[in-house]
């Protein structure tokens, strides 16, 4: 019944198990148990054989975590979700379920720096190669990189820090042509602004530490199975989804059907085997954060748009990377997918390069100097010396990460207070370079 309710209702009520609480607690409790009792030997056997769904061990299923999982799946429009220990764990668990040594992934170029490091270092060590298009808006570049060993396409809806938004449906069409699953990181847009599964994506991932939780007190990630990929008819093999683990054991596809096959495979192979379980306490905090998601995102986006417009009029600023601004090369995509918003994480470049950026950054008072994004608090970072500091200068230049670039994650504070802090810091940048 809740599936037919509005977004705001579902972000509060989906997954609620409080009615099962013997004490009448209205908020779903924290089940701080690493394992759960069985009724009998046969009960235990059925759970371990995946013949019966239910609690077994908190590494892959916990009642508190299930609340968050059902809520995220509902908001994204997916068939099932898995909550894990971090956004990095979500991405790696997805790709390690889809690919193995010798396989290949095609990715958009402008994705979170930590994901690039994971692709280029950790996945490479497993024998999985990730190759990047140079222009994410050129469909032919994706097509040119796809080969028989390719197992997935990967993009982000709103990349960080350049806000160079992606045409999800265009990449989804390429995935459809080649029979490949499209994996989309929707961390910055959130399902408030776009639901990638409605535009051709098959799997969605989140760093739930960011906007889904919203309060900066959680490390968590989420995987959402769209339930729309044809695993049985795919021209490429996805053995963890479709192959039987033993002669007397059904495959995940046979056991739960196509709509939940990927989620089941990920939960009981990659997530179970590598063990990136989220704690029940973090899952509880994530639930609490999601209850106000739509309200927060409205304020985040309104503040960000106002600050981006304000920065474009400042003499100290060379450029502003915010797709919702008229004149931005990605403005049309922002209008089409995000209703004129493009999230609240964007960058701008100061005239005066590194000295101006350093003076500006060091002078911030209200805006926190830190590496997170998606918090209710506004934050700033200098990517060239932090998140992208380990990249070569050539790589940074290809991504548009110059020494004068500052990344902002705009919070929900009073707009005038944020503008006042930015104003005084820009004044310090001018003084340092004049």
PyMOL commands that set and color helices and strands:
alter all, ss='L'
color gray80, all
select helices_A, chain A and resi 2-4+7-13+18-20+41-48+63-76+87-98+113-125+139-145+168-178+190-193+196-199+239-242+252-256+261-274+280-290+293-312+331-338+353-363+383-385+393-399+415-433
alter helices_A, ss='H'
color red, helices_A
select strands_A, chain A and resi 80-84+104-107+129-132+150-156+181-185+203-207+221-225+317-321+345-350+368-369+379-381+405-409
alter strands_A, ss='S'
color yellow, strands_A
deselect
rebuild
show_as cartoon
